[in-house]
């Protein structure tokens, strides 16, 4: 398989005679299975061979190629004098080197150094409770787990001894130097953790009331959106002829026409698409699932991506990376990055450049077309009608019709 990526017989012989030569055929096979093209695969193998030359010169055994060894190798590149290699730190050097090191870890050649951070039993039980009672996702639980561990670091391991004053001091210490959003989140986690402890009989009930709410005005800001014309320009900025263009267009249409969240896009599976009934099943926050109608334009864009541009892999997620290795989009940040690139290409001036911009724009467009707030709330899967009513503030005509006349100089 090495011959697929390296054309020169001399280069192949030199690669196989290096310190890492015994692993290169397996590495090339792994690259081929992940659909790495010849150019990128050859780069990865070249850096693997170079890493082996450096390790041999520095007496670093192959089993010790850990994070520290990779950092030392990258520091060596600008002054490299290895035979057959030129000095210089290429922008992709780190990424290509790590592809090989990860392969060695998968093959069991290099041990995986996993820093062990013990999760207290109470925090583990808290996460199980959050998943069972609130349907929290893995991402939410990771965030809650870290804050709960930090809280226990301030308060100790015995919840029976927790006091209101100590709780407030711990929250102040955890939020010092941070903004209001972080303070609200820490307070939210602390209250949820204390409620779990009370339900489990670990601490006295009512301690969650000791966490003072952070002052804020709910839904005070205006929704950030762009006009329907700007949304169309953003969608049209994607080139369907490109592999990533067809994917990005389908994603943008789902965001703009159905008001989906970035996380909805990431979690969408092929089985969620019901082509017979023309519907898509969306699993949102708190494991709340809903079936939404699939507009013709959106369905056509998804089909164009699946039929012509999506590679065939053993993965049922709808949207994958546009380059090998062909993996699903990792987080909603990947979706926001797609939106941002499309906004830049379209030359649209937007108040924000994340995935939620198109969600807000979709809600605003529906409102201005006369769709009722409860109907919009159903599409957007809002838990509270107050959240949907937030969008009424951008409907100037509606506000003008209900506004009271200004009394001017009338006496109080």
C-alpha positions in Angstrom: 0.0 0.0 0.0 3.0 2.3 0.5 3.4 2.4 -3.3 0.0 4.1 -3.6 1.4 7.2 -2.0 5.1 7.1 -2.9 5.9 6.8 -6.6 9.7 6.7 -6.3 11.3 3.3 -5.7 14.3 5.0 -4.0 11.9 7.0 -1.8 10.0 3.8 -0.8 13.3 2.0 0.0 14.5 4.9 2.1 11.2 5.1 4.0 11.2 1.3 4.8 14.8 1.4 6.0 14.0 4.2 8.5 13.3 3.7 12.2 9.5 3.8 11.5 9.7 1.7 8.4 8.1 -1.4 9.9 4.9 0.6 10.5 4.6 2.6 7.2 2.7 -0.1 5.2 0.1 -0.3 7.9 0.0 3.5 8.2 -0.5 3.8 4.4 -3.3 1.2 4.6 -5.0 3.2 7.3 -4.7 6.4 5.3 -6.2 4.7 2.3 -9.1 3.4 4.4 -9.7 7.0 5.5 -9.7 8.1 1.8 -6.6 10.3 2.1 -5.7 11.5 -1.4 -2.2 10.8 -2.8 -0.9 14.3 -2.1 -2.0 14.5 1.5 -1.1 10.9 2.2 2.4 11.4 0.8 2.9 14.4 3.1 1.8 12.4 6.1 4.2 9.6 5.2 7.1 12.0 4.5 6.7 13.6 8.0 6.5 10.1 9.5 9.8 9.2 7.9 11.3 12.5 9.0 10.1 12.0 12.5 11.8 8.6 12.5 15.1 10.1 11.3 15.0 12.7 14.0 14.1 10.1 16.7 17.1 7.9 15.6 19.5 10.9 15.7 18.2 11.9 19.2 18.1 8.3 20.6 14.3 8.6 21.1 12.7 5.1 21.1 9.6 4.8 18.9 7.5 4.0 21.9 8.4 7.4 23.4 6.9 9.5 20.6 4.6 11.4 22.9 3.5 15.1 23.0 6.9 16.2 24.2 8.7 14.4 21.5 6.4 15.9 18.8 7.1 19.4 20.2 10.8 18.8 20.1 10.6 17.5 16.5 8.7 20.5 15.4 11.2 22.8 17.1 13.9 20.9 15.1 12.4 21.5 11.7 13.6 25.2 11.2 17.2 24.1 11.7 16.8 20.6 10.1 19.9 18.9 8.6 18.4 15.5 8.1 19.4 13.8 4.8 16.8 14.2 2.2 14.8 16.9 4.0 15.0 20.7 3.9 14.9 23.0 6.9 11.6 24.9 7.4 8.5 24.6 9.5 5.6 24.1 7.1 2.2 25.2 8.3 0.8 21.7 8.2 3.8 20.0 9.8 2.1 19.5 13.2 -1.1 18.2 11.8 0.6 15.7 9.4 3.0 14.5 12.2 0.1 13.9 14.6 -1.7 11.8 12.0 1.2 9.3 12.2 1.5 9.5 16.0 -2.2 8.8 16.4 -1.9 5.8 14.2 1.0 4.5 16.4 -1.3 5.0 19.4 -4.1 3.1 17.7 -1.7 0.3 16.8 -0.5 0.1 20.4 3.1 1.1 19.6 2.9 4.3 21.6 1.1 4.2 24.9 -1.8 6.7 25.3 -1.0 9.0 28.1 -4.4 9.9 29.6 -4.2 12.2 32.5 -6.4 10.7 35.2 -8.7 13.2 36.8 -10.8 11.5 39.4 -14.4 12.4 39.2 -15.9 12.4 42.7 -18.7 9.9 43.3 -21.1 12.7 44.0 -20.4 14.4 40.7 -20.8 11.1 38.8 -24.2 10.6 40.5 -25.1 14.2 39.7 -24.4 13.7 36.0 -26.5 10.5 35.9 -29.3 12.4 37.6 -29.1 15.3 35.1 -29.2 12.9 32.2 -32.2 11.0 33.6 -34.2 13.9 34.9 -33.4 16.6 32.4 -32.2 14.7 29.3 -28.8 16.6 29.4 -26.5 15.9 26.4 -22.9 14.8 26.7 -21.7 18.3 26.0 -23.9 19.8 28.7 -22.7 17.2 31.2 -19.0 17.9 30.5 -19.6 21.5 31.3 -21.6 20.8 34.4 -19.1 18.1 35.6 -16.2 20.5 35.5 -18.0 23.2 37.5 -19.4 20.7 40.0 -15.9 19.3 40.7 -14.6 22.9 41.1 -17.4 23.6 43.5 -16.5 20.6 45.6 -12.9 21.7 45.6 -14.0 24.9 47.5 -16.6 23.2 49.8 -15.1 19.8 50.6 -16.4 16.2 50.1 -19.0 16.2 52.9 -22.3 17.9 51.7 -23.8 17.5 55.1 -21.4 20.3 56.3 -22.2 22.7 53.5 -23.4 26.1 54.8 -25.0 29.1 53.0 -22.1 31.5 53.6 -19.5 29.0 52.3 -21.6 28.4 49.2 -21.9 32.0 48.4 -18.1 32.5 48.9 -17.3 29.5 46.7 -19.5 30.9 43.9 -17.9 34.3 44.2 -14.4 32.7 44.0 -15.4 30.7 40.9 -16.8 33.7 39.1 -14.3 36.4 40.0 -12.9 38.1 37.0 -15.5 36.6 34.7 -18.5 38.2 32.9 -22.2 38.0 33.8 -22.8 35.0 31.5 -20.2 32.9 33.3 -21.5 34.0 36.7 -25.0 32.9 35.7 -23.9 29.6 34.5 -21.8 28.8 37.6 -24.8 29.8 39.8 -27.1 27.6 37.7 -24.8 24.6 38.0 -24.4 25.2 41.8 -28.1 25.3 42.3 -28.7 22.1 40.2 -25.9 20.3 42.1 -27.4 21.3 45.5 -30.9 20.2 44.4 -29.5 16.8 43.5 -27.7 16.5 46.8 -30.9 17.4 48.6 -33.0 14.9 46.7 -30.4 12.2 47.4 -30.4 13.0 51.1 -26.8 14.2 51.1 -27.4 17.8 52.3 -30.2 19.7 53.9 -32.9 20.9 51.5 -33.2 24.6 50.6 -29.5 25.3 50.3 -29.9 26.1 46.6 -31.8 29.3 47.7 -28.5 30.5 49.2 -27.1 31.1 45.6 -28.1 34.6 44.8 -29.4 35.0 41.2 -27.1 37.1 39.0 -28.9 40.4 38.0 -30.1 40.3 34.4 -33.0 41.3 32.2 -34.4 38.3 30.5 -34.7 38.7 26.7 -33.7 42.3 27.0 -31.6 42.4 23.8 -33.0 42.5 20.3 -32.7 39.4 18.2 -29.8 39.7 15.8 -30.8 38.9 12.2 -30.4 39.9 8.6 -32.9 40.6 5.9 -34.4 37.8 3.7 -32.4 39.3 0.7 -29.2 38.9 2.7 -30.0 35.4 3.7 -30.5 34.5 0.1 -27.1 36.0 -0.8 -25.5 34.0 1.9 -27.0 30.8 0.5 -26.2 31.6 -3.1 -22.5 32.2 -2.0 -22.1 28.4 -1.9 -20.9 26.7 -5.1 -22.8 23.4 -5.5 -20.2 22.2 -7.8 -17.7 21.9 -5.0 -17.9 19.0 -2.4 -18.0 21.5 0.5 -20.3 23.8 -1.5 -23.1 21.3 -1.9 -22.8 20.4 1.8 -22.7 24.0 3.0 -25.7 25.0 0.9 -27.8 22.2 2.4 -26.7 23.2 5.9 -27.5 26.9 5.3 -31.0 26.1 3.9 -31.8 23.9 7.0 -30.8 26.8 9.2 -32.5 29.5 7.2 -35.7 27.7 6.3 -36.4 25.5 9.3 -34.6 27.6 12.0 -32.5 24.6 13.2 -29.7 25.0 15.7 -26.1 24.2 14.9 -26.3 21.2 17.2 -29.4 19.9 15.3 -27.3 19.9 12.1 -24.4 18.0 13.8 -26.7 15.3 15.3 -28.8 14.8 12.1 -28.7 11.2 10.9 -29.7 9.6 7.6 -32.6 7.8 9.3 -34.0 11.2 10.4 -34.9 12.0 6.8 -38.3 10.7 5.8 -38.4 11.1 2.0 -41.8 9.4 1.7 -43.6 11.9 3.9 -41.2 14.8 3.2 -40.3 15.3 6.8 -37.2 15.5 9.0 -37.0 14.4 12.6 -35.0 16.8 14.8 -33.7 15.9 18.2 -33.1 19.1 20.0 -32.4 20.2 23.6 -33.4 17.9 26.4 -34.0 15.0 23.9 -37.1 16.7 22.7 -37.9 15.4 19.2 -40.2 16.9 16.6 -40.9 16.1 13.0 -40.8 19.1 10.7 -41.9 19.4 7.1 -39.0 19.3 4.6 -39.4 22.1 2.0 -38.7 21.2 -1.6 -35.7 23.5 -1.8 -34.1 22.1 1.3 -34.8 18.5 0.3 -33.3 19.0 -3.2 -30.2 20.5 -1.6 -29.7 17.6 0.8 -30.3 15.1 -2.1 -27.7 16.9 -4.2 -25.2 16.6 -1.4 -25.9 12.9 -0.6 -26.0 11.7 -4.2 -23.2 13.7 -5.7 -20.8 15.0 -3.1 -21.0 12.9 0.1 -18.5 10.1 0.3 -19.8 6.6 1.1 -18.6 5.7 4.6 -19.8 3.6 7.4 -21.4 6.5 9.2 -25.0 7.5 9.4 -24.5 11.1 10.2 -25.8 13.3 7.3 -23.1 15.9 7.2 -19.4 15.0 7.2 -16.1 16.8 6.9 -15.2 17.9 3.3 -11.7 16.3 3.6 -10.3 13.0 4.7 -10.6 11.6 7.2 -14.3 11.5 6.6 -15.8 12.1 10.0 -19.0 13.7 11.1 -18.9 17.4 12.0 -17.7 17.5 15.6 -19.6 20.4 17.2 -21.9 23.2 16.5 -18.9 25.4 16.2 -18.2 23.7 12.8 -21.6 24.7 11.6 -21.0 28.3 12.8 -17.7 28.3 10.9 -19.6 27.3 7.7 -22.0 30.2 8.2 -19.2 32.6 8.8 -17.3 31.7 5.7 -20.6 32.0 3.6 -21.2 35.4 5.1 -17.7 36.6 4.2 -18.1 35.2 0.6 -21.4 36.9 0.2 -20.1 40.3 1.5 -23.0 40.6 3.9 -22.7 43.0 6.8 -24.1 40.9 9.7 -24.4 41.7 13.5 -23.0 38.2 14.2 -21.6 35.4 12.2 -22.8 32.2 13.9 -25.4 29.6 13.1 -27.9 31.3 15.3 -28.0 34.3 13.0 -29.9 32.3 10.4 -32.2 30.9 13.1 -33.1 34.4 14.3 -33.5 35.5 10.7 -35.9 32.6 10.0 -38.0 33.5 13.0 -38.1 37.1 12.0 -39.1 36.3 8.4 -41.9 34.0 9.6 -43.2 36.7 11.9 -43.3 39.3 9.2 -45.1 36.9 6.9 -48.0 36.9 9.4 -47.3 33.5 11.0 -48.5 33.5 14.6 -46.1 33.4 17.5 -47.3 30.0 18.8 -46.7 28.5 15.4 -43.2 30.0 15.2 -42.6 28.6 18.7 -43.5 25.1 17.5 -41.1 25.3 14.6 -38.3 26.7 16.7 -39.1 24.2 19.5 -39.2 26.8 22.2 -40.2 25.6 25.7 -41.8 28.9 26.6 -44.0 31.3 24.7 -42.0 34.2 26.2 -38.9 33.1 24.2 -40.9 33.3 21.0 -42.5 36.6 22.0 -38.9 38.0 22.0 -39.1 38.2 18.2 -42.1 40.4 18.3 -39.8 43.3 19.2 -38.4 43.4 15.7 -41.8 43.6 14.0 -42.0 47.4 13.6 -45.4 47.3 11.9 -46.9 45.2 14.7 -45.5 47.4 17.4 -46.8 50.5 15.6 -50.3 49.1 15.5 -50.4 48.5 19.3 -48.4 51.5 20.4 -50.2 54.1 22.5 -50.1 57.8 21.3 -47.5 60.0 22.9 -49.2 62.3 25.4 -46.7 65.0 24.9 -47.0 67.7 27.6 -50.1 66.3 29.3 -49.9 66.6 33.0 -49.2 63.5 35.1 
